[in-house]
Amino acid sequence: MRYANEISAMKAASETTQGVTLAWAVLSQNQTTGKSEVVKITGHEEADAYVQNNPDLYYKSGPFVV
């Protein structure tokens, strides 16, 4: 990636470029049903912080185009 020496790959991926905005989803998994629920749609830094507070309950997925 051409940005590797200048900024992190995640930061490069989170920027809005050419009218495309990327986001990450914070999800929780229901232990009873095994299904996941979207808790929040956000940027990668906030998603990381959310998951770090309770990694047994939450995980993140992304990036995806908003």
Secondary structure, 3 states (H helix, E strand, C coil): CCCCCCCCHHHHHHCCECCECEEEEEEEECCCCCCEEEEEEECHHHHHHHHHHCCCCEEEEEEEEC
